[in-house]
Amino acid sequence: MNLGKLFIVLGIIFLVIGMIWSFIGRLPGDISFKVGNVSFHFPIVTSIVISIILTIIFTIIGRFR
């Protein structure tokens, strides 16, 4: 694969990741605290969803190797 095609594929991958991230950025179950000027956000449910998606993707890729 030449360098131009590689950049196109990487660009499409980043575009898809960005679109998915805008939809699952703050799911119900994520922990958020705000006290005064300090805020804390821990995306526990978002992390679990991303982990499941990546596990499925890598499992599918692993079967074709």
N, C-alpha and C positions, 0 to 999 in steps of 0.2 A: 504494500500500500504506500503510495507516495505521500509526501508531506501535505499537499493541498487537500487530499481526501481525508487525511487524518484530522486536520483542522476543521473541516466541515462536519465530520462525525462528532468530534468533541464539542463543537458549537451547538449541534442539535441536542446532544446529551445535556449540556448545561441549560439550554432553553427549556427542555422538558423538566429538569430538576427545579428550575426557577418557577415554572408554572405550578408544579405540584406543591412546592414549598409555600406559595401564596395561598393555597387552599387549606393546607394542614398546619399553618404556622402557629395557631393557638386553638387547640382542640379542648373540648370540655374534659376536665381531669388534669390539665396542666396546672401546676402550682404557681400562684402569683401572690406576692405580698407588696404592699406599698405603705411605708411609714414615713411621713414627712416628705423629705426630698430623696429618700432612698427607696428604690424599687428592686425587687428580686423576682425573676421568672425562671422556673425550672420546668422544661417541657417533657415531663415524664411520659405522657400518653403519646405525644408526637414522636419521642424516641422509640417507643415500643412499635408504633406503626411503621416507622422507617426501618427498624430492624427486621420486622416481618417481611416487608417488601424486598429488602436487600437479600434476605435469606432465600426467598422464592426465586429471585433473579439469578443468584449464584448457583442455586441448585439446578436450575434449567440450563445455565451455561455449562456446569460441570458434567451434565449428562451428554452433551454434544462433543466433549473432548475425547 
